[in-house]
C-alpha cells in the first residue's frame, strides 16, 4: 500500500490534528474527531465534509476530485489499520453514516459492513475462523445497502438466512457460502428494482456516499428543516469508519448509553446492551437488550472503562450525553457521542445537578434549558407522537381559529349550567357552543377548554378565554353544534354529551378522542433555584398580565416583579363589560359611567388586595382594540359615540375608570404603586391632558399616569411622552403589526403567518424576531432610555416569548418587560441566559 497525501479539504481523517468545526464535519464527525483527539478508543475513519455535499447538490453528481479524495482517505485508513479494503488477508469493512450539523429525521440510515466483495468475504471467514459469522455479516450488508442506498422495500428477513446456512458451520468453505447468500439476496433486489447491489467494494462506497448527499433533500428532511427553522444550505457530512464487530462472539456486543437518565435526570448510566449483536439489533427491536448495567457482571472491566469514559466525556462537555459503543472480543470502542435528548423534567434536574457538582457554570446551567421546557413543566401538553398519530389516524374533526393557547382533553358539554355542574362532579369539561355570550360566563370559568362554531379571534369567547387563560378554539365553521339536542355534528359524525375531544388552542385543531398529555411537574426547588439565579443575572423586571386574583397569585409564585391588567379584560371575566357596552350603545355616555366606575372599584379592589407586589399597571379600556372588536361590537358603538375611537376621546369614560382605580387603591390600604395607562398614545399633548384629568379628580393623586405606544408616530414622540409620563409601555405586537400593515391578532396565531413564511413572502417572523424597520423604532426608544436611565420604559410582549426576541431587547438596554402570566418563567430564563454584564 503506497503512501497517500490528501490536501483538497473536502475530507478529514479522525486523527488529523487541528481545529474542528461542527458546520463542516457535522455532528457525528465532530464528536468522533474530538474523541479521537482526546485519546479515546475510536475505530479509525474519516469525514466527507458538508462542503462536498454543497458541491454535489450544486452539480447533481460527485466530482472526480471528491471521488479521488475518498479513495485517497481509504488508502490512508488501510495503512493505519493494516487491513485491506476489498480483499485480504485482513479485510477492511466500513460503516457509512450521514452526519448533518443538526440532527434531523429523514436522513439516510447507517450502512454497516460495507466492502464485502467475494474476496473480502472469504478473507473475513478465514481471519475470524467462522464462515457462519461471514454469512451473517454479508446478509446484513446486502439488506442494508439495498434498503438504505437503493430504496428497496423487500429485503430478506432473518428466517431466510437461517434456511440458507442451516447446513453451514464455522469450518465450512466460505466461497460457496458467499455465492449462495449473495445470489439469494441479489435475486430479491433484481425482482423489485431490476438492478443489483454492486459487488465492487469501491462502487459500494461511492454509491453509499452519494445516497447520503441525496437524502439531504428527502421530503421528510426538508419538512423537518422547515418546521424547526434549520437552514437548507447547511448540508450534511458523511462519516466513513472502519468496522468493529459486536456480533463476533459472546464477549462482543453493542449498546447505547446515556450518562444520566434522560427521563428523570437521575445520575448514573442509563441505557441498553445486547451481547453478540451489531448496533442495528439494539434499535431495531429484533432482540430484547439488557440494561447497560448488566455489563458489570458480564464484562466487568468493560463496564468500568465505559463508566469512567462516560464520566470524563460528560465533565469535558458539561452536558448529558448519548453514546453509542461496541465491544469486540472484550475491547470497548466508542462510535458516537452527542448531546442527549431529554424530558423537560430531566433537563431541569440535570442542569441543577451539573451546577451543584461544579461541572458547569451558572451560565452553562441556564443555557442548557429551553423556554419550551419551562412551559412544559408548568402546563400540560400533548405528547408529540400521540398527536401525530391522531392526525394520521384521521381523528382531526375540524380546524378553527386558535384563540387562546394550550392543549386540553375533556368531555363535551353544550350548556353552561351543565358544564359547571360536571366540573363540580370532578369532570374535565370542554364547553362547546355555537357562540358564547355573557350568560355563559360561569360555564366558561368552569371549563378547561372552550369551543365555538362561529366568531373570530376578537369574539366574546376569544377575549374572555384569553383573559381567563383558558384554552380556546373559535370559528370552527365545520361544526354544527346544537345545544338543545346536545349534539355536535361534523363530517358525518355525531358527538354527544360526555364524548371526549382534544383541543389545540394554538393551531385551532379539534381532535376526536383523547391525546396523551404530559403532566405538569410539581413545584421543584431545583427549578426555583435556577430561575432565581436567572433573575439575579438578568437585572430586569418582569410584569405579568393578570385578570383574576388567582392569576395574580400564580404569577407572583412564578416570580413576577409586578402585575398589569386591562380594565376591559377584568370586566369581561367578571360579567360587567357586556352590560356597560350595551348601555353605551343604547344611551348616553353618562349613563354608563357610574356603572363603569363601580365595577372598576369592585373588581380592582380584589386584585389590589391580593397583590403582594410593589407595582401594578392598569390599562384603560381600548374601545378600538383589534383583539376585542367583535366583543365590543365597535362598529355599532362608534356610530353612537365616535369619540370613543380615540384614546382620550371621552374624558367622562376615562374619569370613571380613574375614580374607580383610586377607590380600589384606597380600599387596598397598602403602599401599592399603581399606574393608569391609556393605549395608542402618540403625542405628548395626550399625556399632558391625561395628567391634568387625573389632577382634577379628588383623591386620585396616588394614581400614576402613563401610556402605551403602538405606532411609529408615538415612537417618534417618545422623548416628550416619557418626560411627561410616570411610565411608558411599548406594545411591541401592535407596533409590529402597524409597521407590517397586518392585523395585530395575526401575531397571536399560527395561521396565516406560517403559510406566508413558508411561501417566502415575509423574511422575518415578527412573533419571534424584530425586523430592521421595527428595530429602528425600538432603537429610538432605547436611545432615549440610554440618555436618562431613570425613565420607566417597558416593553409589552403578547403570547409566547422567544429567547431571541427578549435577548435582543435586553441587549438594547430594556430592563422592564410585561408578559402573559404563563410566560413569566420563560421570560426570566431568557433574560438570565444573557448576563447583563456581557
C-alpha positions in Angstrom: 0.0 0.0 0.0 1.5 3.3 -1.1 1.7 6.5 0.9 -1.1 8.9 0.1 -1.4 12.7 0.8 -4.8 14.4 0.7 -4.9 18.1 0.6 -8.1 19.4 -1.0 -10.0 19.9 2.2 -13.1 18.0 1.2 -12.3 15.3 3.7 -10.7 14.9 7.1 -9.3 11.9 9.0 -10.4 11.4 12.6 -6.7 11.5 13.7 -5.9 14.7 11.8 -4.8 17.4 14.3 -6.1 21.0 14.4 -9.3 23.0 15.0 -12.6 21.3 14.3 -15.8 22.8 13.1 -19.2 21.2 13.5 -20.7 23.0 10.5 -18.0 21.4 8.3 -17.7 18.0 9.9 -21.3 17.6 11.0 -22.4 16.4 14.4 -21.2 12.8 14.2 -17.9 13.7 12.6 -17.3 16.4 15.1 -17.8 14.0 18.0 -15.6 11.3 16.5 -12.7 13.7 15.7 -13.0 15.2 19.2 -13.0 11.8 20.9 -10.0 10.7 18.8 -8.1 13.8 19.8 -8.9 13.1 23.4 -7.2 9.7 23.1 -10.4 7.5 23.3 -10.6 4.2 21.6 -12.4 5.2 18.4 -12.2 3.0 15.2 -10.4 4.9 12.6 -12.1 6.7 9.8 -12.7 10.0 8.0 -15.3 12.6 7.4 -16.5 13.8 4.0 -17.4 17.4 4.7 -20.5 19.4 4.2 -18.6 21.4 1.5 -18.6 18.2 -0.6 -22.3 17.9 -0.1 -22.8 21.5 -1.3 -20.8 20.6 -4.4 -22.9 17.6 -5.0 -26.2 19.4 -4.6 -25.0 22.2 -6.9 -23.7 19.9 -9.7 -26.0 16.9 -9.2 -23.1 14.4 -9.1 -19.9 13.7 -7.2 -16.9 15.4 -8.8 -13.9 13.4 -9.9 -11.7 15.2 -7.3 -14.0 14.1 -4.5 -14.0 10.5 -5.6 -10.3 10.6 -5.8 -10.0 12.1 -2.3 -12.4 9.5 -0.9 -10.2 6.7 -2.3 -7.1 8.5 -1.0 -8.5 8.6 2.5 -9.4 5.0 2.1 -5.7 4.2 1.4 -4.7 6.1 4.5 -7.2 4.1 6.5 -5.8 0.9 5.1 -2.3 1.9 6.2 -3.5 3.0 9.7 -5.4 -0.3 10.3 -3.2 -2.8 8.5 -6.3 -4.0 6.7 -7.2 -4.2 3.0 -10.4 -2.8 1.5 -12.0 -5.4 -0.7 -9.5 -8.2 0.0 -7.3 -9.9 2.5 -5.5 -11.2 4.4 -7.4 -9.0 6.9 -10.4 -7.2 5.2 -11.3 -3.6 6.0 -15.0 -3.2 6.3 -16.7 0.2 6.7 -19.8 1.8 8.2 -21.2 4.8 6.3 -23.4 7.3 8.1 -24.9 10.6 7.5 -24.0 13.4 9.9 -25.5 16.8 9.4 -24.5 19.7 11.8 -28.0 19.4 13.3 -29.6 16.0 13.9 -32.8 15.5 11.9 -35.0 12.7 10.7 -35.3 11.8 7.1 -31.5 11.5 6.5 -30.1 8.2 5.3 -29.7 5.5 7.8 -26.4 3.8 8.5 -24.9 1.2 6.2 -22.8 -1.4 8.0 -20.2 -4.0 6.8 -19.6 -2.1 3.5 -16.8 -3.5 1.4 -17.8 -7.1 1.1 -16.9 -8.4 -2.3 -16.2 -12.1 -2.7 -12.5 -11.8 -1.9 -13.2 -9.8 1.2 -15.9 -12.1 2.4 -13.6 -15.2 2.1 -10.8 -13.3 3.9 -13.3 -12.4 6.7 -14.2 -16.0 7.2 -10.5 -17.0 7.2 -9.4 -14.3 9.7 -12.2 -15.0 12.1 -12.3 -18.7 11.6 -16.1 -18.6 11.3 -17.9 -19.0 8.0 -21.3 -18.6 9.6 -20.2 -15.2 11.0 -19.2 -14.2 7.5 -22.6 -15.2 6.1 -24.3 -13.2 8.8 -22.3 -10.1 8.1 -22.8 -10.5 4.3 -26.5 -10.9 4.8 -26.8 -7.8 6.9 -24.8 -5.7 4.5 -26.8 -6.7 1.4 -30.1 -6.0 3.0 -29.0 -2.6 4.5 -27.5 -1.4 1.2 -30.5 -2.5 -0.9 -32.9 -0.8 1.5 -30.9 2.3 2.5 -29.0 3.2 -0.6 -31.2 1.8 -3.4 -34.6 2.2 -1.8 -35.7 -1.4 -1.9 -38.8 -2.2 0.1 -38.5 -6.0 0.0 -35.4 -7.2 1.9 -34.7 -10.7 3.2 -35.5 -11.4 6.8 -33.5 -13.4 9.3 -35.5 -16.6 8.7 -34.2 -16.6 5.1 -30.6 -16.6 6.4 -31.3 -19.4 8.9 -32.6 -21.5 6.0 -29.7 -20.6 3.7 -27.0 -21.6 6.2 -28.7 -24.4 8.0 -26.0 -26.8 6.9 -23.1 -24.4 7.4 -20.8 -24.4 10.3 -17.8 -22.4 11.3 -15.4 -24.5 9.3 -17.4 -24.7 6.0 -15.7 -23.5 2.8 -16.5 -19.7 2.6 -16.6 -19.3 -1.2 -19.7 -21.4 -1.9 -21.5 -20.0 1.2 -20.8 -16.5 -0.1 -22.2 -17.4 -3.5 -25.3 -18.9 -2.0 -26.1 -15.9 0.3 -25.2 -13.3 -2.3 -27.2 -14.7 -5.1 -30.3 -15.2 -2.9 -30.2 -11.5 -1.8 -29.5 -10.3 -5.4 -32.5 -12.1 -6.8 -34.8 -10.2 -4.4 -33.3 -6.9 -5.4 -33.4 -7.7 -9.1 -37.1 -8.7 -8.9 -38.1 -5.5 -7.2 -35.7 -2.9 -8.7 -34.3 -4.5 -11.8 -30.8 -3.6 -10.5 -28.2 -5.1 -8.2 -26.1 -4.2 -5.2 -22.6 -3.6 -6.5 -20.2 -6.4 -5.9 -17.2 -4.0 -6.3 -16.5 -2.6 -2.8 -15.3 0.8 -4.2 -18.5 1.2 -6.1 -20.4 0.3 -2.9 -18.6 3.1 -1.1 -19.2 5.8 -3.8 -22.9 4.8 -4.0 -23.4 5.0 -0.3 -21.8 8.4 0.0 -23.9 9.7 -2.9 -27.1 8.3 -1.2 -26.2 10.3 1.9 -26.0 13.5 -0.1 -29.3 12.8 -1.8 -31.0 12.2 1.5 -30.5 15.9 2.4 -33.4 16.7 0.1 -35.8 14.0 1.0 -39.3 15.2 1.7 -39.1 14.3 5.4 -35.8 16.1 5.9 -37.0 19.2 4.1 -40.2 19.3 6.1 -38.3 18.9 9.4 -35.9 21.8 8.5 -38.9 23.9 7.6 -40.7 23.3 10.9 -37.6 23.7 13.0 -36.2 26.7 11.0 -33.0 24.9 10.1 -31.2 26.5 7.1 -31.5 24.5 3.9 -27.9 25.3 3.0 -26.2 23.6 5.9 -25.7 20.3 4.0 -24.7 17.0 5.5 -21.3 15.4 6.2 -20.7 11.7 5.7 -18.8 9.6 8.2 -16.8 6.6 6.8 -15.5 4.4 9.7 -13.7 1.1 10.0 -16.0 -1.6 11.4 -15.7 -3.3 14.7 -17.9 -6.3 15.2 -20.3 -6.6 18.2 -21.6 -9.8 16.7 -18.3 -11.7 16.7 -18.7 -13.7 19.8 -20.3 -13.7 23.3 -17.6 -11.3 24.6 -18.8 -8.8 22.0 -21.9 -6.7 21.7 -23.4 -3.3 21.0 -25.0 -0.7 23.2 -26.4 2.8 23.7 -25.8 4.6 27.0 -26.8 7.9 28.4 -24.6 9.5 31.1 -27.7 10.2 33.1 -31.3 9.1 32.9 -32.9 11.2 30.1 -36.4 10.7 31.5 -35.8 11.7 35.2 -32.4 13.2 35.1 -31.2 10.8 37.8 -27.4 10.4 37.9 -25.9 7.1 36.7 -25.5 5.3 33.4 -28.8 4.5 31.7 -29.1 2.5 28.5 -29.0 -0.9 26.9 -26.5 -3.5 25.8 -27.1 -6.5 23.5 -24.4 -9.2 23.5 -23.3 -10.8 20.3 -25.0 -8.1 18.2 -24.5 -5.2 15.9 -25.8 -1.7 16.6 -28.8 -2.2 14.3 -30.1 -5.0 16.5 -30.3 -2.7 19.6 -32.5 -0.1 17.9 -34.5 -2.5 15.5 -36.1 -4.5 18.3 -35.0 -7.8 16.8 -33.9 -9.0 20.2 -34.5 -7.7 23.7 -31.4 -6.0 25.1 -30.3 -6.0 28.7 -29.9 -2.9 30.8 -26.4 -1.5 30.3 -25.7 -2.2 34.0 -25.7 -6.0 33.1 -22.3 -5.4 31.6 -21.0 -5.0 35.1 -21.5 -8.8 35.6 -20.8 -9.9 32.1 -17.7 -7.9 31.3 -16.7 -6.0 34.4 -13.5 -4.5 33.0 -15.5 -3.1 30.0 -18.2 -1.7 32.3 -15.6 0.0 34.5 -14.0 1.5 31.4 -17.3 2.6 30.0 -18.3 4.3 33.3 -15.0 6.1 33.5 -15.2 7.2 29.9 -18.7 8.5 30.2 -18.0 10.5 33.3 -15.0 12.1 31.7 -16.8 12.9 28.5 -19.7 14.5 30.5 -17.3 16.5 32.5 -15.4 17.8 29.5 -18.6 18.7 27.6 -20.6 19.9 30.5 -23.7 18.1 29.2 -25.6 14.8 29.4 -24.5 12.6 26.5 -26.0 10.0 24.3 -23.2 7.5 23.4 -23.1 4.5 21.1 -20.4 1.9 21.7 -19.4 -1.6 20.6 -17.4 -4.2 22.4 -15.3 -6.6 20.2 -13.8 -9.5 21.9 -13.7 -7.7 25.2 -12.4 -4.4 23.9 -14.5 -1.2 24.2 -14.9 1.1 21.1 -16.6 4.5 21.1 -18.8 5.0 18.0 -20.7 8.2 18.6 -21.2 10.9 21.2 -23.9 13.6 21.1 -25.9 15.8 23.4 -28.8 13.6 24.8 -32.4 14.5 24.2 -34.2 14.7 27.5 -37.6 15.4 29.0 -38.3 18.8 30.4 -38.3 17.5 34.0 -34.9 15.7 33.4 -33.4 18.9 31.8 -34.2 20.9 35.0 -32.7 18.3 37.3 -29.7 17.8 35.1 -28.9 21.5 34.9 -29.2 21.9 38.7 -27.2 18.8 39.4 -24.4 19.7 37.0 -24.2 23.1 38.5 -24.1 21.7 42.1 -21.3 19.3 41.0 -19.4 22.2 39.5 -19.4 20.6 36.1 -21.0 23.7 34.6 -21.1 27.4 35.5 -24.4 29.2 36.2 -24.3 30.4 32.6 -23.9 26.8 31.4 -26.7 25.5 33.6 -29.2 28.2 32.4 -28.1 27.8 28.7 -28.9 24.1 29.0 -32.6 24.9 29.4 -35.1 26.0 26.8 -38.1 28.2 27.2 -40.3 25.4 25.9 -39.0 23.1 28.7 -40.1 25.6 31.3 -43.5 25.8 29.6 -43.8 22.0 29.6 -43.3 21.6 33.3 -45.8 24.3 34.3 -48.6 23.3 31.9 -49.6 20.0 30.3 -49.1 19.5 26.6 -49.9 16.8 24.1 -47.4 14.0 23.6 -45.9 14.9 20.2 -46.0 11.2 18.9 -49.6 10.7 20.1 -50.6 14.0 18.5 -49.0 12.9 15.2 -50.7 9.5 15.3 -54.1 11.1 15.9 -53.8 13.1 12.8 -52.5 10.1 10.8 -55.5 8.1 12.0 -57.9 10.6 10.7 -59.1 11.8 14.1 -58.9 15.5 13.1 -62.5 16.7 13.2 -62.1 20.3 12.3 -59.8 23.3 12.4 -60.9 26.7 13.6 -59.1 29.7 14.9 -56.7 29.2 17.8 -57.8 31.9 20.1 -56.1 31.1 23.4 -53.1 28.7 23.6 -52.8 25.4 25.4 -53.6 21.7 25.0 -56.6 20.2 26.7 -58.6 17.0 26.7 -62.1 16.9 28.1 -65.7 15.8 27.8 -68.1 17.8 25.6 -70.9 19.8 27.3 -73.1 22.2 25.4 -74.8 24.1 28.2 -73.0 26.3 30.7 -75.1 25.2 33.7 -74.4 21.5 32.9 -70.8 22.3 32.3 -70.4 24.0 35.7 -72.2 21.1 37.4 -70.0 18.5 35.6 -66.9 20.3 36.9 -68.2 20.2 40.4 -68.5 16.4 39.9 -64.8 16.2 39.1 -65.0 16.0 35.3 -62.8 17.9 32.9 -65.1 19.8 30.6 -64.9 21.4 27.2 -67.7 23.8 26.7 -68.9 23.7 23.1 -71.3 26.4 22.0 -72.4 27.9 18.6 -71.2 31.2 20.1 -70.8 32.4 23.7 -72.3 35.3 25.4 -72.0 36.9 28.9 -74.7 34.4 30.1 -72.2 31.6 29.5 -69.5 33.2 31.8 -70.0 30.7 34.6 -69.6 27.8 32.3 -66.5 29.4 30.6 -64.9 29.9 34.0 -65.5 26.3 35.0 -64.4 24.7 31.7 -60.9 23.6 30.9 -61.5 24.4 27.2 -63.9 26.4 25.1 -65.0 25.6 21.5 -67.3 27.7 19.3 -68.6 27.2 15.8 -68.7 30.9 14.9 -66.8 34.0 15.9 -63.2 35.0 15.4 -60.2 35.9 17.4 -61.8 39.0 18.7 -65.1 37.4 19.7 -66.6 37.1 23.2 -65.3 33.6 23.6 -61.8 34.5 22.4 -61.4 37.6 24.6 -62.8 36.0 27.8 -60.7 32.8 27.2 -57.5 34.8 26.8 -58.3 36.8 29.9 -59.0 33.6 31.9 -56.0 31.8 30.4 -58.3 29.0 29.2 -57.6 27.0 26.0 -60.0 28.2 23.3 -60.8 27.4 19.6 -63.3 29.6 17.9 -64.8 29.9 14.4 -65.0 26.1 13.7 -67.4 26.5 10.8 -67.4 22.8 10.0 -69.1 22.1 13.3 -72.8 22.0 13.7 -73.3 22.5 17.5 -76.9 22.0 18.7 -77.2 22.7 22.5 -80.8 21.8 22.5 -80.2 18.4 21.1 -76.9 18.0 22.9 -75.0 17.1 19.8 -72.1 18.3 17.7 -72.1 17.1 14.1 -69.1 17.2 11.7 -68.3 15.3 8.5 -70.9 12.6 9.1 -70.1 12.0 12.7 -72.3 12.9 15.7 -70.7 13.6 19.1 -72.9 13.8 22.2 -72.6 15.0 25.8 -69.7 13.3 27.5 -67.8 12.4 24.3 -64.1 13.2 24.7 -62.3 15.6 22.4 -58.9 17.3 22.4 -58.2 21.0 21.6 -55.1 22.7 20.5 -55.6 26.4 21.3 -52.7 27.5 19.1 -53.3 25.6 15.8 -57.1 25.6 16.3 -57.3 21.8 15.8 -60.2 19.8 17.2 -59.3 16.1 17.6 -61.7 13.2 18.4 -60.8 11.3 21.5 -58.1 11.6 24.0 -54.5 12.6 23.2 -52.0 11.7 25.9 -50.9 14.8 27.9 -47.6 15.3 29.7 -48.3 16.1 33.3 -47.1 19.5 34.7 -44.4 19.0 37.2 -44.9 19.6 40.8 -43.1 22.7 42.2 -39.5 21.9 42.2 -36.8 23.5 44.3 -34.3 22.9 41.5 -36.3 25.0 39.1 -36.9 27.7 41.6 -33.2 27.9 42.3 -32.3 28.1 38.7 -34.8 30.8 38.0 -33.7 32.8 41.0 -30.1 32.7 39.5 -31.5 33.8 36.2 -33.4 36.6 37.8 -30.3 37.9 39.6 -28.2 37.7 36.4 -30.8 39.4 34.3 -31.2 42.6 36.4 -34.6 43.0 34.9 -38.2 43.4 36.0 -41.0 41.1 34.6 -44.6 42.2 35.0 -47.3 39.6 34.5 -50.7 40.1 32.9 -53.4 39.0 35.5 -57.1 39.4 35.3 -58.2 37.4 38.3 -56.9 37.2 41.9 -55.9 33.6 41.2 -53.9 34.6 38.2 -52.3 37.3 40.2 -51.2 34.9 42.9 -49.9 32.3 40.4 -47.9 35.0 38.6 -46.3 36.1 41.8 -45.5 32.5 42.7 -43.7 32.2 39.4 -41.5 35.2 40.1 -43.3 38.2 38.6 -42.0 41.6 39.8 -45.3 43.3 39.3 -48.7 42.9 37.6 -50.6 44.5 34.7 -54.2 44.2 33.8 -56.6 45.7 31.2 -59.8 47.0 32.6 -61.8 45.5 29.7 -60.2 42.1 30.3 -61.1 42.2 34.0 -64.6 43.3 33.4 -65.1 40.7 30.7 -64.2 37.9 33.0 -66.4 39.2 35.8 -69.5 39.8 33.7 -69.7 43.6 33.9 -68.5 44.5 30.4 -71.4 43.5 28.3 -74.0 45.5 30.3 -71.7 48.6 30.2 -71.2 48.3 26.4 -75.0 47.7 25.9 -75.7 50.9 27.9 -73.2 52.8 25.9 -74.7 51.7 22.6 -78.2 52.4 23.6 -77.8 55.6 25.8 -75.6 58.4 26.8 -72.0 58.1 28.0 -73.1 59.4 31.4 -75.5 56.5 31.8 -72.6 54.1 31.6 -70.0 56.0 33.6 -71.5 55.3 37.0 -71.7 51.6 36.4 -68.2 51.5 34.9 -66.7 53.3 38.0 -68.5 51.0 40.4 -67.4 47.9 38.5 -63.8 49.0 38.3 -63.7 49.8 42.0 -65.2 46.5 43.0 -63.1 44.2 40.8 -59.8 46.0 41.2 -60.1 46.2 45.0 -60.0 42.4 44.9 -56.9 42.4 42.6 -55.1 45.0 44.7 -55.9 43.3 47.9 -54.0 40.1 46.9 -51.2 41.8 45.0 -48.2 41.4 47.2 -46.0 43.4 44.8 -44.9 47.0 44.8 -46.3 47.9 41.4 -49.5 47.3 39.5 -50.3 48.7 36.0 -53.9 49.2 34.9 -54.7 49.8 31.3 -57.8 51.7 30.4 -60.5 50.2 28.1 -59.4 50.4 24.5 -62.6 50.6 22.5 -60.7 50.4 19.3 -58.7 47.3 20.2 -58.3 44.8 17.4 -58.4 41.8 19.7 -61.8 42.7 21.2 -63.7 44.3 18.2 -66.3 41.6 18.0 -66.9 41.5 21.7 -67.3 45.3 21.9 -69.2 45.5 18.5 -67.2 48.6 17.8 -69.0 49.5 14.5 -72.3 50.0 16.3 -70.6 51.7 19.3 -68.8 54.2 17.2 -72.0 55.2 15.3 -73.4 56.2 18.7 -70.2 57.6 20.2 -67.5 58.2 17.6 -65.3 59.9 20.2 -64.6 56.6 21.8 -62.5 55.6 18.8 -59.7 58.0 20.0 -57.5 57.4 23.1 -58.7 60.5 25.0 -62.0 60.9 23.1 -64.2 60.7 26.2 -63.0 62.4 29.4 -66.1 61.1 31.1 -65.2 57.4 30.5 -61.6 58.0 31.4 -62.6 59.8 34.6 -64.9 56.9 35.6 -62.0 54.5 35.3 -59.6 56.7 37.2 -62.1 57.3 40.0 -62.7 53.5 40.2 -59.0 52.7 40.4 -58.4 55.4 43.0 -61.3 54.0 45.1 -59.9 50.4 44.8 -56.4 51.7 45.8 -57.7 53.4 48.9 -59.6 50.2 49.9 -56.5 48.1 49.5 -54.9 50.0 52.3 -51.3 49.4 51.1 -48.4 51.2 49.6 -49.0 49.7 46.2 -47.8 51.8 43.4 -50.5 51.9 40.6 -50.1 53.4 37.2 -53.1 54.1 34.9 -52.2 53.9 31.2 -54.0 54.6 28.0 -53.4 52.7 24.8 -52.4 54.3 21.4 -50.9 57.4 22.9 -49.0 59.2 20.1 -48.4 62.8 21.3 -47.1 64.5 24.3 -50.2 66.6 24.5 -52.3 63.5 25.1 -50.2 62.6 28.2 -50.3 66.2 29.4 -54.1 66.1 29.1 -54.3 62.8 31.0 -52.2 64.1 33.8 -54.4 67.2 34.1 -57.5 65.0 34.1 -56.0 62.9 37.0 -55.1 66.1 38.9 -58.7 67.4 38.5 -60.2 64.4 40.2 -60.4 64.3 44.0 -58.4 61.6 45.7 -56.7 60.4 42.5 -53.3 61.8 43.2 -51.7 58.4 44.1 -52.5 57.0 40.7 -49.6 57.5 38.3 -50.1 58.2 34.6 -48.7 56.6 31.5 -49.3 55.4 28.0 -49.0 52.5 25.7 -47.2 53.4 22.4 -48.4 51.4 19.5 -47.5 53.4 16.4 -44.4 54.9 14.6 -45.8 58.4 15.4 -45.9 57.5 19.1 -42.3 56.3 19.0 -41.2 59.5 17.2 -42.6 61.4 20.2 -41.1 59.1 22.9 -38.8 61.8 24.4 -41.7 64.2 25.1 -44.1 61.4 26.1 -41.6 59.8 28.5 -40.7 63.1 30.1 -44.4 63.9 30.9 -45.3 60.4 32.0 -44.7 58.3 35.1 -44.3 55.2 32.9 -44.4 54.3 29.2 -45.0 50.9 27.7 -44.1 50.0 24.1 -46.7 47.4 22.9 -44.5 45.5 20.5 -47.0 43.3 18.9 -49.3 46.2 17.9 -46.3 48.2 16.8 -45.0 45.4 14.6 -48.4 44.9 13.1 -48.7 48.6 12.3 -45.3 48.6 10.6 -46.1 45.5 8.6 -49.6 46.6 7.8 -51.3 43.5 9.2 -53.8 42.9 11.9 -52.3 42.5 15.4 -54.4 39.4 16.0 -52.4 37.5 13.4 -49.3 37.8 15.6 -51.0 35.6 18.2 -51.9 32.6 15.9 -50.2 30.1 13.7 -52.0 31.0 10.6 -52.0 32.8 8.3 -48.4 33.9 9.1 -47.0 30.3 9.0 -48.1 29.9 5.4 -46.9 33.3 4.5 -43.4 32.5 5.9 -43.3 29.1 4.1 -44.0 30.9 0.8 -41.2 33.3 1.4 -43.4 36.3 1.3 -42.1 37.6 4.6 -38.5 37.1 5.6 -38.7 37.7 9.4 -41.2 36.1 11.7 -42.5 39.0 13.8 -43.6 36.6 16.5 -40.1 35.8 17.4 -37.8 38.4 15.9 -37.6 42.1 15.2 -37.1 43.2 11.6 -34.9 46.2 10.6 -37.8 48.6 10.4 -39.2 47.8 13.8 -35.7 47.5 15.2 -35.0 51.1 14.1 -38.1 52.3 16.1 -37.1 50.3 19.1 -33.6 51.7 18.9 -35.2 55.2 19.0 -36.7 54.3 22.4 -33.5 52.7 23.6 -31.6 55.9 22.8 -33.9 58.0 24.9 -33.6 55.5 27.7 -29.8 55.5 27.5 -29.8 59.3 27.9 -31.9 59.0 31.1 -31.9 55.6 32.7 -34.3 56.8 35.4 -37.2 56.8 32.9 -39.6 54.0 33.4 -40.0 52.5 29.9 -41.1 48.9 29.4 -41.8 46.5 26.5 -45.1 44.7 26.5 -44.9 41.3 24.8 -48.0 39.2 23.9 -48.2 35.5 23.5 -45.3 33.1 23.8 -42.0 34.9 24.1 -38.9 33.8 22.3 -35.3 33.9 23.7 -34.1 35.7 20.5 -36.7 38.5 20.9 -36.3 39.0 24.6 -32.5 38.9 24.5 -32.3 41.4 21.5 -34.4 43.8 23.5 -32.2 43.2 26.6 -29.1 44.0 24.5 -30.7 47.3 23.5 -30.9 48.3 27.2 -34.5 47.4 28.1 -35.0 46.0 31.7 -38.7 46.2 32.1 -40.9 43.6 30.4 -44.7 42.9 30.5 -45.7 39.4 29.6 -48.6 37.0 29.8 -48.9 35.1 33.1 -47.7 31.7 31.7 -44.6 33.5 30.2 -43.1 34.8 33.4 -40.7 31.9 34.0 -39.7 31.5 30.3 -39.0 35.3 30.2 -36.9 35.2 33.4 -34.9 32.3 31.9 -34.3 34.1 28.6 -33.2 37.2 30.4 -30.9 35.3 32.7 -29.3 33.4 29.8 -27.8 36.6 28.7 -25.8 38.0 31.5 -26.3 41.8 31.7 -22.6 42.1 32.4 -21.7 40.7 28.9 
